[in-house]
């Protein structure tokens, strides 16, 4: 992230973007530390639950079209 000379000159959108970037960096740093300490298991090592949303390659995905409700 680039250094900002005058925070007062930031637009509200740019200010939100900077805050979001800072929060994202903090969350990423926290997750990295927790994972290194063994508190958060690696995502690829979690067992898949039986009620997961993924479909096998044999099942086609279908989405119903919106129709009249009644």
N, CA, C and O of each residue as an XYZ file, in Angstrom:
280
protein
N       0.841     -1.162      0.000
C       0.000      0.000      0.000
C       0.892      1.232      0.000
O       1.890      1.292      0.719
N       0.525      2.204     -0.806
C       1.296      3.433     -0.914
C       1.038      4.336      0.289
O      -0.042      4.319      0.880
N       2.042      5.114      0.631
C       1.875      6.081      1.712
C       0.986      7.218      1.217
O       1.077      7.631      0.060
N       0.137      7.714      2.091
C      -0.775      8.788      1.735
C      -0.268     10.061      2.398
O      -0.027     10.101      3.605
N      -0.110     11.114      1.573
C       0.418     12.371      2.098
C      -0.584     13.099      2.980
O      -0.244     13.526      4.084
N      -1.822     13.246      2.501
C      -2.812     13.993      3.262
C      -4.124     13.227      3.268
O      -4.840     13.197      2.267
N      -4.430     12.620      4.382
C      -5.639     11.799      4.508
C      -6.896     12.644      4.324
O      -7.911     12.149      3.834
N      -6.835     13.900      4.708
C      -8.001     14.779      4.612
C      -8.435     14.983      3.164
O      -9.590     15.332      2.918
N      -7.547     14.776      2.209
C      -7.875     14.982      0.801
C      -8.509     13.748      0.153
O      -8.911     13.809     -1.008
N      -8.606     12.641      0.872
C      -9.192     11.434      0.304
C     -10.703     11.590      0.146
O     -11.377     12.185      0.987
N     -11.211     11.042     -0.949
C     -12.663     11.018     -1.130
C     -13.227      9.939     -0.212
O     -12.483      9.070      0.242
N     -14.522      9.979      0.068
C     -15.116      8.927      0.901
C     -14.877      7.528      0.339
O     -14.652      6.588      1.102
N     -14.922      7.380     -0.968
C     -14.682      6.068     -1.590
C     -13.243      5.616     -1.358
O     -12.989      4.464     -1.005
N     -12.293      6.555     -1.563
C     -10.885      6.204     -1.346
C     -10.615      5.900      0.128
O      -9.818      5.019      0.451
N     -11.276      6.628      1.006
C     -11.104      6.399      2.441
C     -11.592      5.005      2.826
O     -10.915      4.290      3.565
N     -12.775      4.615      2.322
C     -13.305      3.259      2.585
C     -12.375      2.200      2.016
O     -12.151      1.161      2.637
N     -11.836      2.466      0.838
C     -10.916      1.506      0.203
C      -9.662      1.314      1.059
O      -9.185      0.191      1.225
N      -9.134      2.410      1.600
C      -7.941      2.322      2.446
C      -8.243      1.570      3.744
O      -7.442      0.744      4.184
N      -9.392      1.853      4.353
C      -9.779      1.156      5.584
C      -9.956     -0.331      5.309
O      -9.508     -1.168      6.093
N     -10.612     -0.661      4.192
C     -10.812     -2.073      3.836
C      -9.476     -2.774      3.615
O      -9.304     -3.924      4.021
N      -8.533     -2.093      2.976
C      -7.211     -2.692      2.742
C      -6.488     -2.940      4.059
O      -5.858     -3.984      4.230
N      -6.572     -1.999      4.986
C      -5.937     -2.184      6.298
C      -6.560     -3.351      7.054
O      -5.852     -4.171      7.638
N      -7.888     -3.418      7.038
C      -8.565     -4.525      7.718
C      -8.209     -5.869      7.079
O      -7.987     -6.853      7.785
N      -8.154     -5.911      5.765
C      -7.807     -7.161      5.072
C      -6.396     -7.610      5.430
O      -6.154     -8.800      5.632
N      -5.472     -6.669      5.508
C      -4.102     -7.022      5.897
C      -4.068     -7.571      7.320
O      -3.362     -8.539      7.603
N      -4.835     -6.945      8.212
C      -4.873     -7.415      9.595
C      -5.462     -8.812      9.707
O      -4.943     -9.648     10.446
N      -6.539     -9.070      8.981
C      -7.168    -10.397      9.009
C      -6.219    -11.440      8.429
O      -6.084    -12.534      8.978
N      -5.563    -11.102      7.323
C      -4.619    -12.048      6.714
C      -3.470    -12.354      7.675
O      -3.054    -13.506      7.795
N      -2.958    -11.333      8.356
C      -1.869    -11.531      9.316
C      -2.334    -12.395     10.494
O      -1.615    -13.289     10.939
N      -3.551    -12.118     10.995
C      -4.100    -12.899     12.102
C      -4.287    -14.360     11.704
O      -3.916    -15.263     12.455
N      -4.867    -14.597     10.512
C      -5.088    -15.981     10.060
C      -3.764    -16.721      9.883
O      -3.667    -17.908     10.196
N      -2.755    -16.028      9.387
C      -1.446    -16.659      9.197
C      -0.858    -17.078     10.541
O      -0.310    -18.173     10.670
N      -0.975    -16.191     11.558
C      -0.458    -16.529     12.887
C      -1.239    -17.660     13.534
O      -0.649    -18.565     14.126
N      -2.561    -17.615     13.426
C      -3.399    -18.657     14.017
C      -3.142    -20.006     13.336
O      -3.104    -21.046     13.994
N      -2.968    -19.975     12.027
C      -2.694    -21.208     11.281
C      -1.332    -21.780     11.682
O      -1.186    -22.990     11.859
N      -0.340    -20.899     11.824
C       1.003    -21.350     12.216
C       0.989    -21.956     13.617
O       1.740    -22.887     13.909
N       0.132    -21.422     14.475
C       0.044    -21.933     15.843
C      -0.816    -23.190     15.931
O      -0.868    -23.833     16.980
N      -1.480    -23.540     14.855
C      -2.290    -24.748     14.833
C      -3.725    -24.551     15.269
O      -4.455    -25.526     15.445
N      -4.150    -23.293     15.451
C      -5.528    -23.039     15.869
C      -6.509    -23.125     14.710
O      -7.672    -23.475     14.911
N      -6.059    -22.814     13.507
C      -6.911    -22.886     12.317
C      -6.354    -23.996     11.432
O      -5.216    -23.892     10.975
N      -7.121    -25.053     11.178
C      -6.624    -26.116     10.316
C      -6.557    -25.637      8.863
O      -7.305    -24.748      8.456
N      -5.668    -26.226      8.107
C      -5.580    -25.907      6.683
C      -6.886    -26.309      6.006
O      -7.436    -27.373      6.289
N      -7.375    -25.463      5.119
C      -8.666    -25.720      4.488
C      -8.683    -27.010      3.676
O      -9.710    -27.686      3.613
N      -7.563    -27.357      3.058
C      -7.550    -28.559      2.232
C      -7.500    -29.839      3.059
O      -7.636    -30.931      2.507
N      -7.306    -29.724      4.373
C      -7.240    -30.925      5.200
C      -8.543    -31.198      5.948
O      -8.646    -32.194      6.664
N      -9.535    -30.328      5.793
C     -10.805    -30.550      6.472
C     -11.595    -31.652      5.771
O     -11.612    -31.706      4.541
N     -12.242    -32.519      6.520
C     -13.069    -33.538      5.874
C     -14.310    -32.891      5.246
O     -14.866    -31.936      5.787
N     -14.729    -33.424      4.106
C     -15.903    -32.890      3.426
C     -17.162    -33.391      4.108
O     -17.322    -34.597      4.291
N     -18.063    -32.489      4.491
C     -19.304    -32.941      5.122
C     -20.211    -33.634      4.109
O     -20.112    -33.403      2.904
N     -21.079    -34.470      4.612
C     -21.984    -35.211      3.731
C     -23.011    -34.302      3.070
O     -23.513    -34.623      1.993
N     -23.330    -33.182      3.691
C     -24.335    -32.295      3.129
C     -23.720    -31.114      2.388
O     -24.300    -30.029      2.371
N     -22.561    -31.308      1.780
C     -21.892    -30.218      1.074
C     -22.668    -29.813     -0.181
O     -23.509    -30.567     -0.671
N     -22.382    -28.638     -0.685
C     -23.101    -28.106     -1.834
C     -22.509    -28.535     -3.171
O     -23.192    -28.458     -4.193
N     -21.273    -28.979     -3.189
C     -20.651    -29.357     -4.440
C     -21.357    -30.557     -5.049
O     -21.803    -31.459     -4.340
N     -21.451    -30.554     -6.363
C     -22.039    -31.675     -7.084
C     -20.934    -32.463     -7.750
O     -19.866    -31.920     -8.033
N     -21.172    -33.713     -7.998
C     -20.181    -34.500     -8.724
C     -20.188    -34.049    -10.176
O     -21.104    -33.347    -10.605
N     -19.191    -34.439    -10.921
C     -19.107    -34.078    -12.332
C     -20.234    -34.674    -13.150
O     -20.497    -34.216    -14.262
N     -20.909    -35.695    -12.618
C     -21.985    -36.352    -13.340
C     -23.317    -35.627    -13.203
O     -24.221    -35.830    -14.014
N     -23.445    -34.784    -12.182
C     -24.708    -34.097    -11.940
C     -24.706    -32.725    -12.600
O     -23.840    -31.906    -12.291
N     -25.644    -32.448    -13.497
C     -25.677    -31.114    -14.096
C     -26.276    -30.118    -13.103
O     -27.146    -30.468    -12.305
N     -25.810    -28.902    -13.161
C     -26.310    -27.856    -12.301
C     -27.496    -27.207    -13.003
O     -27.395    -26.849    -14.176
N     -28.607    -27.051    -12.313
C     -29.756    -26.395    -12.915
C     -30.289    -25.345    -11.959
O     -30.282    -25.529    -10.742
N     -30.749    -24.247    -12.523
C     -31.295    -23.157    -11.753
C     -32.681    -22.864    -12.311
O     -32.813    -22.556    -13.495
N     -33.714    -22.953    -11.481
C     -35.060    -22.698    -11.996
C     -35.225    -21.225    -12.353
O     -34.661    -20.344    -11.704
N     -36.002    -20.981    -13.388
C     -36.265    -19.606    -13.776
C     -37.358    -19.042    -12.881
O     -38.211    -19.780    -12.388
N     -37.328    -17.759    -12.679
C     -38.332    -17.111    -11.834
C     -39.665    -17.098    -12.575
O     -39.747    -16.623    -13.708
N     -40.672    -17.603    -11.953
C     -41.997    -17.620    -12.545
C     -42.974    -16.968    -11.596
O     -42.590    -16.502    -10.524
N     -44.213    -16.932    -11.975
C     -45.205    -16.311    -11.076
C     -45.363    -17.125     -9.808
O     -45.368    -18.355     -9.831
N     -45.487    -16.422     -8.723
C     -45.684    -17.092     -7.434
C     -47.168    -17.115     -7.139
O     -47.894    -16.166     -7.434
N     -47.591    -18.182     -6.568
C     -48.997    -18.151     -6.296
C     -49.421    -19.244     -5.476
O     -50.605    -19.354     -5.157
